[in-house]
Amino acid sequence: MLVRLLIWLIVGFLVYTVFQMIKQAILKPPGTPPEKSSRGEEMIRDPECGTYVPRNDAIKTHVEGKACYFCSEECRDKYLERS
């Protein structure tokens, strides 16, 4: 009797966990960028290639009085050539 109860509790927990995973996948669309990195830093989008990088790791450049953040010097240079 106790074994059956334990099995039902485990099955119920597994069903609940799968339901929560499905619910999370539906509510948060794929490709949504993280707001923070695993270290808790704000993520910034590179205007050239669209890559998200932590603000502290990004290359900062001022363009027309506006701060722009890039993932690499290559992206920064391409962006500045187009501007």
C-alpha positions, 0 to 999 in steps of 0.5 A, a space after each residue: 500500500 505504501 509502495 503504491 502511494 510512493 509510486 503515485 507521488 513520483 508519477 505525479 511529480 514527473 507529470 507536474 515537472 513536464 507540464 511546467 517545462 511545456 508551460 515555460 516553453 510556450 510562454 517564453 518564445 524561442 530566441 528571446 535574448 536573456 536580459 542578464 548573463 549567467 554572471 548577472 550582467 546586463 546583455 547588450 545587442 551588437 547593432 552590426 551582427 545582432 549578437 548579445 554580449 555582456 556589457 562589461 565584455 562589449 567594445 564601447 564606441 561613441 557614434 554621433 554622440 550615442 554609445 554603441 556596444 559591439 561584440 568584436 572589433 571587426 563588427 565595430 569597424 564594419 559598423 563605422 564604415 557604413 556610418 
